[in-house]
Amino acid sequence: MIEIIDAANGEKVIRFGGRLLASRFNPRQEAREWIDRRPEFLEKVRTVIVLGMASGHHVAELLDRTDAKILVIDTHEQILTASQGLHMFPASRVTFEHVKTARELRASMQVKKAVLGSFVVLMHPASLLIDAKVYEECRAQLLGRDWGALTWQWKLRNAPGFDAHSRIDRASDMPLTIYDLEQTELVQNSEEREKLLFKALRELVK
C-alpha cells in the first residue's frame, strides 16, 4: 500500500493507495508555496500542529520557517513511519502522534500539552484527501468549534465545569453582538457576568 518513488527533482515521495502525497515534480517547492499561503502566527506560537504527515516535505519546510515545536498528527501509522524514514527530523523540535479518531486526539498527552499553550493548526491538503472526515473532526476539536470541544479545552485548564442549565432568562436571550463581548470585562456582578459569558459561548459554537 505504501510506495516510495522519486520525484523529478530527485526527492522521495510517498504513494499511498495509489495516491501521491506530494508533487511528483518538486515536493519541497510545493511545500514552500503551501506555507507561503498560510504563514499565520508561525513566529508567535509555541506549537504548530500539523494535521497530515504525507511525504513530510511541508514539515521539513516548517522547521526552516519557525522556531516553534511541531506536532504532526496522522491517521495512518504506515505513513508516519515511512515519512520519518525519508527525513531526519530532530526529536527536540518535531513529535508525532497517530490517531484514528477525534476521541483518540483528545486522549493524547502530546495534544493536551500543545493545546494548553499557544498553537496554530495547519491541515495538509494531500492528507485531507485521504481521510477528510477524521481530519476535519480533529481540526474542529483543536479549534473549539463545538460545545464538546470547548468543554474539553476548558477542563484541560482545570477551570470550573459548566452548569448544564444556564441561568439565562429566555425573555432576555437576545442574539449576541460583538459589543456584548466587550461588556464581559465591565460587568462586576458575577451572576450578570456569567449570563453574558454563556451567551458568548453559545454564539461561538452555533
Phi, psi and omega in degrees: 000328178259130175230147175248121181236165179266129172285170182299330181270005176096350179284156181272141181227142178269137170246124184237120181059032180084000182250129177288137182257021174188171180300139177280353182255304182213083185297326180290321177296321176300319179296319179300314181295324179297315180288326178300331181278348183214067181276014189309117168060016184301332180262005186239002183242161178277330184222137170256117178264118182255120176268103180114116179275319183048226181273357172085357183293327179291329177290318177299320179292322178299325178301329180275346187257342184215153174266359181290159172287153182239125176247117181259128180243130179221149182272353181236115181297327179299319181292317179302313182295314182295318182290322177296332177288342180270343186227158176254076181280129179291128182297336180287342184246326186238128174235162187229147178219130177259120176228145179253346180215165176294331178295317177296326176300313181296332182277346184290127178293325179296319179293316179302317180298318181294319183291332180290341177255192177279138182206162173229147182249126176240132181248124185278127186302316182296323179290323179300324180293334181278317187218059188302314186300312182294317181295323178294321178293320178295318179298317179298321178296313183294328182265001178065045187273358174217174187297319180298317180294320180294319179295318179302312181292326178297316181291327178301332181268011180057031178280158178302143180294155178284141171288130182296334180242106181291156182262029178283130178287120182304328182295332182253012184279069182273158178304140183279142174244167180298333180289331177295326181299324181295331184290338182299336179272348185259337183284125181268328179292122187298322181291320178293321178297320180298319180300315180295320180294320178296321177297318180296314181296318181295323177295320183295329183259009178293000000 
